[in-house]
Amino acid sequence: MSRPSHFLYRWCLSFTWFYQQNPCIHRDKEAILKHGSMRFWRRRPMFRRSHLKILLIGNSGVGKSALMNQYVNNRFSSRYRATIGADFLSKQVHIDGRTLTVQIWDTAGTERFQALGTALYRGSDCCLLVFDVTSATSFQALDKWHKQLLLQIEPKEEPTFPIAVIGNKTDLENREVSSEEAELWSRLHDAQYFEASAKEATNVQEVFEWAIHAVLKNRRGLELLEPDSVHLETRPSEEGHRGKCGC
């Protein structure tokens, strides 16, 4: 047996003996195993993701930007400015002692920007379909937007992908879409239904809180809160700890 092979053989035997003598290496403790110049240990949880992405889609003029601005900045502007392509705002939230960054994407509701769909939908965790309760046309367009959404998300995500329908502008009186009609459409499409007013901040907070918690309950949310486990680092061994369990 050559010298390098002999050294490797002896090291493996030594490592195997140490593993058998120290069953505690399966526990989540720091400094679980130290051997030679290599140190294997479990650190405090390292989180894979610290952000989530929420999409707002629907016809132009239904108030997607207003909902986003009201939630993030607590501000409403009556001046309408059409979104060109896409826009997004971020807000930090604290859940279970962990800080998450919520990215809210406002997509353009016009036909000429729908080609951007694939890039915008990629990596999304939740979708809010928005219509204007004073516009029957915007409500009827939900079929188109919902179909486009299902074409963009991965088939394996479809059964659990969180979707909500938002009937915006409830502060206006000339209503064309009833609550019952919108609720029925939402149930038929496995979506949660909310009515909101970006102008008066009615239900805006509740809508986005639902979206965040729906993501965390969903399979994709496990990536946000599930810790990584084993980490490997090269460190000098410490005298007095060699061959001892770190329990």
N, C-alpha and C positions, 0 to 999 in steps of 0.2 A: 504494500500500500504506500503510495507516495506521501510525502510530508504534508501537503495541503489537505489531501483527502483524510489522512489520519487525524489532523487537527479538527476538521469538520465533523468527523465521526465522534471524537471525544466530546466536542461541544454539544452535539445533538443528544448524546447520552446524558450529559450533565443537565441539559435543559429538560429532558424527559423526566429525570429524577426529581428535579425541582418542581415541575408541574404536578407530579404525583404527590409530593409532600406538602403542597400548598393548594388545597381545594378552594381557598378563598379568592383565587384569581378570577372567579366568575362573578364576584360581587362588584358593585359600583363604588369602589373606593379609589382614592388617588394613591399612587405609590403602591399598587397591588403587586407588581413583580419587578424586581431589579436583578439583572444578571450581567456581569462583566460591564461593558461600556454601553449596553443596550438597555433601555428602560421601556417597559410596556405598562401603560396605566390607563385608567378611565378618568377623564376629566369631568368637570361640570358640563352639563348638556350644551352641545354646540348646535345651533339651529340652522337648518338648511336654507330656509327662506325667511325673509323678514318683511315681505310685502305681498299685497294681493291686488288684483286688477278687476275693477268693476266697469262694465260697458253700459253706456246709455245710448239706445238706438230708437229711432222713430222718425216720423216726418219732420221736415223743417218747420220751425215756428211753434212746436208743441211745448217748449220750455225746458229742454234738456240742459242747456247752459245755465239757466236760472236755477234749476234744482241743484246743480253742481256747485254753483257759487253760493247759494244759500247755505248748503251743508258745510262747505269748507271755510267760507269767509263770513258767514252770517250777514250776507249783503244781497239786496235785490235791486236791479236796475230795470226801469220800465222801457229803456231804450233798446230796441231789438237790433242785434247784429248777428247775421248768419255766420255759423261756423264754417270755415273754409278747410276742408279736409278733415282734420281732427284736432282736438285740443284736450288737455288733461290738467287736473289739479291733484295735489297730494295732501293728505292729512294724516297725522300720526294719532293712533289710538292705543290705549293700554288695556290689555286683556290678560288675565291670569299672571300678572307681574311681567308681562312681555310687551315690548313696544313694537307695534306693526305699522308699516306705512301703507295707507290705502291710496291706490292710484285710481282716480275716477276719470274715465275717458268719455268725452263728448264727441260723438261722430256726426258728420254732416248728414243731413237728411235728404239731400238732393241726389238725383240719379247719376250725375256726372262724377260723383265722388265714391260711388259704390264699388268701383274697381279696387279701392283701397281696402276692401273688406278683409281679405285674407291676412294682411299684415296687422290690421287693427284687432282682429279676433284672436290672433295667436297669443297664447298664454293667459287668456281671460279666465277668471274664476267664477264670474257671475254676470248676468245680463239683466238690465232693467229696460223693458219695452215701454216707451212713454207715448201717450196720446193726449190730445186736448179734449176735455169733456164737452167743449163748445163746438167741436168739429167732428161731425160724423165721418168725414173723409179720412181724418187722421186715425180714427178708430178702425175703419175698414182696412186701412193699410197695415194693421198689425199682422194680418195673415201673411203678407209679403215679407215683412221684417222677421217674423218668426221662422218662416221657411228658409230665409237667407241665413239666419242664425244656425239652424240645424245643419245646413250644408257646410258651415265653416267649422263647427266644433267636431271633435273626433267622435266617431260612433260609439266607442266604449264609454265616453263621458256622458252621452246623451241622457240616460235614465236618471242620473243624479246631478246633472248640471243645474245649479240654482237659477231660476227665472222668475221674475216678478213683473207684473203689469202695473203701470202707474197712470192713473187718470189725473192729469194735472189741470190747474186753473179752476179749481172748485170755488174760488172767490167770485167768479163771474156768474151772472144770472141767466144768460141765454144758452142754457145747457141743451145739447143735442143727443147726448149719450147717457142713458140711465145707469145707475149703479148696478141694477139687476142684470142688465145686458152685459156690462163689462165683467161682472163676477162670473156669469155663465161662460163667457169666452175664456176667462182665465182657468176655470175648472176643467173645461174641455181640453185645454192645452197644458195641464199640470203646472200651472203658474200661480203664484201668490198674487193677490190683488190689493192695491192700496189706492186711496184717493188722497190727493195732496194739493197744496197751493204754495208754490215757490214764493209768491208775493207776500203771503201772510205767514210763511214758515210752518204751515199746517202739515203735520205728518212727515216732514222732510227728514228730521232726525230719525224717526221710527223706520222709515224706508231703508236708510243706509245701515242702521243698526241691524235690521233684519238681514240685509245682504251680507254683512260681515259675519254674523253668526251662522248663516246658512253655508257660507264658504268653510268655516271652521268645522262644521258638522259633516261636510262633504269629504269625499276621499282626498281631494286635492288639498284640503285644509290640514291633513295630517303632515304634509311637508312643511307647513308653517310652524307646527308645534312639536313635532316629533324630534327628539334629540338624536344626534349621531352618537355612536357608542364607543368604539375602540379607536384610540389614536396611538401612533407610534412616533417616538422621538428619540434621538440619540443624545444621551446625557452621560456625564461621568458618574460612575457608581460612587456611593457614599459609604465610607467605612462605618461599620456597626449595623448596617442594614443589609449587607450582602447575604443572600440566601435566607432572608427572613421574610415572613409574611407582613404586609403593610396593613393588616386588619386592625 
